[in-house]
Amino acid sequence: MDARRRDVLKTGGGATLLAALTAVGWLKPGEALAQAPAWNKAAFEAKTIDEALKALGSAGPAQSKDIAFVSTPDIAENGAVVPVGVSSSMPKVESIAILIEKNPSPLTAVFAIPAGTEPTVTTRVKMGQSSNVYALVRSDGKVFVASKEIKVTLGGCGG
């Protein structure tokens, strides 16, 4: 059997589904793109936590006990794949960012949280060495932060 046939069927099926959802009105790509935040290149290219915070417009965030790390280990056996979860009990959460202090580029991820959505995110990050991990939460126009130290036994960023 031709291997390309499977690829054509997968691609065609996905395109058909997108076209059907758009035709019915359940999917409105223009609206989704209009609500997406702009790419913040300076924040992701920052080399220090302070530079990343400044690029995010968050110089001097306040500490908060309403931010919790969920499913995040104290010790990561492999720095190449470290699970990190962040949850917040604050109202009107707009975004959640994850920063890793000793990584070459500290800003790892920024998640936009739509109104009415539970402010919980989980992802996997790469850590080169043991480091503090920061969760930056923008809620009702203010910025809050919480941190957790994660020890890495096997490096992930070139180690």
SULBELWO-V383105 format. One record per helix or strand of 2 or more residues. SS is the DSSP state (H for helix, E for strand). FROM is the first residue (numbers start at 0). TO is the last residue. If there is no record, write none. Layout:
ss->SS from->FROM to->TO
ss->SS from->FROM to->TO
//
This chain:
ss->H from->2 to->23
ss->H from->28 to->34
ss->H from->40 to->44
ss->H from->48 to->54
ss->E from->61 to->62
ss->E from->66 to->69
ss->E from->74 to->75
ss->E from->81 to->87
ss->E from->92 to->99
ss->E from->106 to->111
ss->E from->119 to->124
ss->E from->130 to->138
ss->E from->141 to->151
//
